[in-house]
């Protein structure tokens, strides 16, 4: 008898050969001890290094299967997450970042939210109970606050943190929303939450323990890059106007 996959964890990765094991090893340790069937889906977003080789090696001799997907060229984090989410087979589907900024144990809080009947449970650094162990630079924190303020006004919701890469969806919510996603950039989180709001999917937030990891693969260290974030944000409504 084939066990139905209960949980899928999607990990987008771009040139993460040196860090992917840091995320996979503890995640596999956790899942291998669980009493449900699960899988990890690593999506290489046009990596130029040996990200998938490292992921496959880490997955050897494990109870939990590690599926590896890859495409070329590099398309952006949003595309990588969508690519994995629509191909995941679990009843619950979580995506998490390859830098392991949020420990896998926080998934218990996500389960609690889904088990209470919510369609989506999003990790947040901005709600009560969250713990931030290492901070980003002051300019980056200030720009993030400005972005969040403008985003919430523009999209009509009130999330203190939409960019934390630790979100769980029911299979129905994931397949419905990610099949409609159009942004390939990091602003896809806001797009997904806006689509969820428009279509009546319920969302709960839970606090995470978050550690800033240096050497981010996504850098907004110039005015041009910062402006791009807002350009992407202001595309969301128009992309779904028809």
Steps between C-alpha positions, in 0.01 A plus 500: 500500500640838397481768768350826388735793543379715788766772490708649220774752571611708202843664515591744219873519441735706289872421530449346843760222477682634806185546713230255391616230741455745789129505419457141388678313780289623796185493288560139405580413862163643601301336221665159534371483859145610411209257489376625163623466142682802365728622224741784437500668161817696420460732202823622341425834336759479222788448742853521362652286775431148628197581713309190388797268547532623860126454558500148356800399709334630815186304419672162466405228749215705640143397572369822350543531122673808362370589155724728294369720221696737279450728204696764310553791489463663843145638527472640853391375840130541428524277196696237693246489782208477257678226302537289813164576663289392203702179471490408869276208594437560870171575672693778676763692303757727662767705329811601689822681411824318432690716750310336789424834667197336667554165679290206386351462848290811434298288258303381804344847523407484133333164554301647788363771275400264221350255750279780631347530156707771336599454136836676539738547795776754456807541715558855620778697666252772586243332725507440875731218599739534209871490576759668278845370592706710260391813324537626146672834446313814608446627142355164399269493803378853430439426133312184596273700732431754226425223253263329745310822567451574130422137419228474763339826390510401134378141539256562783630269769692540824788253520806623691719252310419343164856418397593234754576190296308250710139451390267198502198440276237235466535316171188670366622848590848434360382356169239772452713801591839405359348397168380862472823666616664719236791673673840328493666737745512496881177702510308182414415461872289817490338387177404163648355659814305751293360219286410310817313803631313549171397135483401450862781278624553542874843597632651480846838628619739334742822625662833362386849486639698675231873544448639731235737306277773698325580456130139517386442393140254789472662840536323836478804717559435774247229752420425322174442169673288660771284672240454166326334362814236772490456464125423132554262577786299746293463246218298256710151643454548560128627149440173362635257763374344288225 
